[in-house]
Amino acid sequence: MLGLENYLATTSLTDIEKELIKIRTSQINGCAYCIEMHTKDALGYGETHQRIFALSAWWESPLFDEKENVLLKMTEEITHIQQKGLTEDTYTAAQKHFTGNEIAQIIMQIGTINLWNRIGISTHLKHEN
């Protein structure tokens, strides 16, 4: 896991894109520990409170651009893998905004935070006040 995290730290995705994936995945999975951690990280990278607040309903918000909408749609579909997984339509839309390598990096980022969420939830991780 740590080797994959080290690789993902060097990818061409922006820090904000990575944190949007991490926060939204953690919201879907209900990992409060990861939501708190990655919200703080996102703010440190310059993300706004307003966009973080809107992230749980990103598809209705004008605060996210087309590229971010595709990124978040990928996040939803891959995290809810049991429903259909990444649809052909979403994959095609992703190809308009991301290279093949970037799509692979996005999928790895989503998979990694899903596993961290499962570790956090299973071990009852909590932030200290």
Protein Blocks (a to p, Z undefined) as FASTA:
>chain_A
ZZmmmmmmmmmbdfklmmmmmmmmmmmnopaklmmmmmmmmmmnopafklmmmmmmmmmp
ckbcfklmmmmmmmmmmmmmmlnopafklmmmmmmmpcfklmmmmmmmmmmmmmmmmmmm
mnopacdZZ
